[in-house]
Amino acid sequence: MPIEDPLLKFLLELIIILCVPILLNKIKVPHLLGLIIAGAVVGPNGFHVLSRDSSVVVTGTTGLLYIMFLAGLEINMGDFKRNKWKSITFSIYTFIAPFLLGFIGGYYLLHFSLFTSILFASLFSSHTLIVYPLISKLGIARNLAVNITVGGTMITDVLSLLVLAVIVGMTQGEVDSAFWTRLSISMLLFGLIVLLVFPVISRWFFKTVEDKISQYIFVLVMIYLTALLAELAGIEAIIGAFFAGLALNRLIPHASSLMNRIEFIGNAIFIPFFLISVGMLIDFTVFFKSWETITVAAIMLVASIGGKYIAAVATRKTFRFTKDEGLLIFGMSSASAAATLASVMVGYNIIISETAAGEPVRLLNEHVLNGSILLILISCTISSFTSMSSAQRIADEEKEDTIAGNKHDTENILLAVKYEETVERMVNLGLLIKSKAEDSKLLALNVINESQNDSSKKHAEKILHNAVNTAAAADITLQSLVRYDNDVVNGINSVVKEQNITDLIIGLEDEKGFSPAFIYNLYYGYLLNTHINVLVYHAAQPISTVKRHVVFIPENAEKEAGFFHALLKVWNIGRNSGALITFHTTQKIIGILQRIMKKSSVEAEFKVTRYWQEIEEMALSFKEDEGLIVFMSKTGSASYFPQMKAVPEFLNRHLHDNNHLLIFPFSEAEDDMPERRSISNHRDFAEISTIIGRMFK
């Protein structure tokens, strides 16, 4: 030992990753902690079964970058912008409280120099989101407390690493006007390149390259490239990875096959390797060699854990979070690993002078280095247990609210697939509008003419197989259906009744668009189903690459029985894709939308528009990456407007190269859906705010 055979090394690491979570889940111990302890046991300071060589460092570094990338990728940009001051407030609390405790401990108790005390204090201000994969797995990544903690993490880590850069510069005599100018310009250029240039490149790539493997490799390239650019700019690579997540946030929908691949591979391989590599740094023997090491470690623990707890309590009281949300903020922000270790190693390697005996005097001595190892172990332990318990309670509470809001309203989405080139994009739309309810189903149907030959059957099997595989890649089960009928419309309508379909998605063939035959079948066939939403979809490009969806809602649309359920589909597009939604409608409906925003936020803007002619004029200047969504209705209904039947022709003529979606809300609510009837029968919308809140949550 240590084992040198690369095959045996990798096998042992995989066995650890496989067995530790299975064993620890039975005794309710977070597997994150188990992987760190396993790394300590098999590492160079334990039984030395494995050495912490370059292969472990590379995969571990990727895991750390992955954690920060996922945090940036999954953050709700609408919530982040609206709550940016809350994130800034939290970052001030979580930076200052540990910093003050650390400075007092370093300067007054340990008698460090001023520069060393400042750097020592900054170690405790930063934190690592090692529990973020656990939070995301529980489905509460978009909770407000999580959102501001993630946003605050970016700010406080940048501040602590900036302190590191300044102190290192001062000890080396390099801090002057040129230093500040160089640092400011490099950070500004980094931000502009990553947040402005990279999204343009990524959008072009995802529109041009459809190969799933290439798309995933492209994501890895972007993570490492932004990490490298961050280092060149003078900040840590983990900040670059977080910015990469922000840059790709709107291009990788949360309900997509690519997102599922990113999370799966990260949680299965890279992140566990990072936790094992952290464990390999732990050496318990150093605490039996020197009382000074134990003293330094104790002060570090009090400054870090105590400071983060004070910051979490202050945040909870300031913004009136629940007790569990306050504990979750503390749990997420209490883990010290990445930035702390990076700062310690930099300070340890800087020699500021020598003793009379010729021994080096370091900016941070070996007692701080050894104390940081104990800090990593204990802080990660506290973070794991606290986050797991509080996050589970929050998830259970949100699940109960969701069940209460959907107990009367199941969701069965049917994709009427016919053309092979439209299958994948139709499935992706279905994934975006689908709710997260457990009883929500996604189905795909192909109708075969009974008089046609076997080639039609094989074609049906092929496109349904593609649909099933596309959904499976996003970890969603799609039920495929084949119907034999001489009339396609009759076949679809029969399945709608048999399967209790709530939403029917029909895809337009790219070349034909809205043909006269299709329009006839739409109005005199599909729309005869008065109890379902009908969505007609034209996909000129992947929906994940659409920057902005313009939504036109006509006057009195709120009086339609299916208005809110149709609106929920648009809302899901916004919150699952992160695209900007621009609503053009009446002032009354805007008031309803703004009330919904308080329950469930998307990145949206509202403009008063009453007439379709205004949308026509604006649509003529649509850019390439913009789409149009129109709420339609039947003749004689409250929201019908005369130009409605001319909408398909206008889309054919002027928006063939843009995505567009026509939504026909259901006009009647079935007797077994009391919640739908209660919404459609009300005219005072203040009375149904509770129902709307549960629905849109």
Order of alpha helices (4+ residues) and beta strands (2+ residues): alpha-alpha-alpha-alpha-alpha-alpha-alpha-alpha-alpha-alpha-alpha-alpha-alpha-alpha-alpha-alpha-alpha-alpha-beta-beta-alpha-beta-alpha-beta-alpha-beta-alpha-beta-alpha-beta-beta-alpha-beta-alpha-beta-alpha-beta-alpha-beta-alpha-alpha
